[in-house]
Amino acid sequence: MTPTRELAGFLVDAKVSDAHRARAADYLLDTIGCILFGAEQPWSRQATDHALRTGGDGGPCPVFGARFATTSPMAAFANGVSAHAFELDDVHEEAISHPGAVIVPATLAIGNRIGATGCQVLDAIVVGYEAMGRAGIAVGPVAHMMAGFHPTGQSGVFGAAAAVGRLLDFGPDMMTRALGIAATFSSGSTEFSQSGGSTKRLHAGRASEGGLTAALLASDGLDGPADGLAGRYGFCRTTTSQPAVHLLTERLGERWMIDEITVKPYAACSDIHPLIDAAIEIRCRGVSPDDIAEIYAEVPTKAAEQNSLDGTTSVMAAQYSGPFNVAAAFLADPGDPATYSDDRIADPALADLQARVSMVAADWCDDTYAWKMAGGLRVTCTDGSVHEARVAGQRGSMHQPLPPAELEHKFRLLADGRADTDAVISTVRGLAAADGLDDLQEALA
């Protein structure tokens, strides 16, 4: 039995607990908030226009934040782009990927199309997180990302395929085929972190669309590789120099990927959230921006190489930049998405303080990357005083999870004026007992 087949067998038969369904509901709510907020971004509107041109109007699957419904692949694409549009969507830290933005759009698209029950939708989300997370950790995520691959687009297709396959009641053979076909759709480069562009915004949407399409092709009888994940030229061996294929199946049913999710309190790359937490801690000690002479930031090697860019050049750069986010934590509110708007990032005070931040790779940060994100600051003030703070396991991660009230506060912040927030929260919280998704669609309309 191949590792891909073993994983597929688990995904189709996995018994999902009530506790894991509750987690799935949390991440469903969080992702819906991200979609509603993200749908208003220009790159999301461009993706939505593409979905309308390609899939047309009048289909079975709504595009949230727009006034049309389309085919399931195009709805998954558009909603996935919106979910990942503003760096607000959840993260599996070790896999360095964003599962909610991939899994939820694909699951809702097919759930709407087939009239799935709420319980079936939540179970599919759990299974999707499992497949995407397993693929992400088995590829050797640090080497994979440092080679220039963006994990969300790369491993996301397997999560979407698994979630859709679970909804369509696949057996082990068909799920294996779907995962094998999904490997063909795996894509996504991190060049956006070097020379700009909006391609990162597309990766969750393309993964959601690709995985969903892979599952539909499998259901139509298309054959796929028997070991698309772990074979000689499978995903886990060809896109990395450090594969960890055993993690595809190690402790299946004991270790669940959905237990390891970070819900973001800040609209920035999660690798630099520890720096934001550390800056807030030092700021709360009474250190003001005018007091600061220089800031020395210790970060993982990945962050030192990919997150040291000038954050004042674009919204994408601001959300990805460590120096910018340290400055923003002293000068603004990183919990407010408006901090990363075009007019705010042009504030000269942010550019000035950002220029005083140096990012350096530190072994102690690498030691737990990416299972536990870490970062530290040493702030030297003009009077010669020094203030230090280290964070390992940032706020919102599995090491320091957000309580339900904060998760709902984030949803209300993102969805206010865009949906009936009380109705959405109530409907999602009761989804496990719902006969279908009609009430959720009505609340979102």
Secondary structure as UniProt FT lines:
FT   HELIX           3..13
FT   HELIX           18..38
FT   TURN            39..40
FT   HELIX           42..55
FT   STRAND          61..62
FT   TURN            64..65
FT   STRAND          69..70
FT   HELIX           72..83
FT   TURN            84..86
FT   STRAND          91..92
FT   TURN            93..96
FT   HELIX           100..114
FT   HELIX           118..138
FT   HELIX           141..146
FT   TURN            147..148
FT   HELIX           151..167
FT   TURN            168..169
FT   HELIX           172..185
FT   HELIX           192..195
FT   HELIX           199..219
FT   TURN            220..221
FT   TURN            226..230
FT   TURN            232..233
FT   HELIX           235..238
FT   HELIX           245..248
FT   TURN            249..254
FT   HELIX           257..260
FT   STRAND          261..262
FT   HELIX           270..272
FT   HELIX           273..284
FT   TURN            285..286
FT   HELIX           289..291
FT   STRAND          292..299
FT   HELIX           301..306
FT   TURN            311..312
FT   HELIX           315..320
FT   HELIX           322..331
FT   TURN            334..335
FT   HELIX           337..340
FT   HELIX           342..345
FT   HELIX           348..354
FT   TURN            355..356
FT   STRAND          357..361
FT   HELIX           363..366
FT   TURN            367..371
FT   STRAND          374..381
FT   TURN            382..383
FT   STRAND          386..392
FT   TURN            395..396
FT   TURN            398..399
FT   HELIX           404..415
FT   TURN            417..418
FT   HELIX           421..429
FT   HELIX           431..433
FT   HELIX           438..444
//
